[in-house]
Amino acid sequence: SSDLAGNDSRKRKGSPCDTLGQSNEKRRREQENKYLEELAELLSANIGDIDSLSVKPDKCKILKKTVDQIQQMKRLEQEKARVAADDDVQKSDISSSSQGTDRKS
């Protein structure tokens, strides 16, 4: 049975399927790296500490900064929505109170 295992490993090494799989994996890694570089460029264009990205950051740092940026954008959007909702409530309070005074006149 050890001979069979040895034959299998030799077959896999020379297999055209493996070569195709390796080239697909290489292409996938290259594309992944390209997108990570794009993210790093976007981050450096959008954050104040550009100097911290002057040295090529590792993938984990790029992803962490991306998550931080997205979370910050979501918080800002939520805050804007809250302020807009508060403004709408205040406007409706003002209009309903002014309608009440109009009826008395």
Residue pairs with C-beta under 8 A, 6 or more apart in sequence:
12 18
36 59
36 62
36 63
39 62
39 63
39 66
40 53
40 56
40 57
40 62
43 53
43 62
43 65
43 66
43 69
44 50
44 53
46 69
47 53
47 65
47 69
57 65
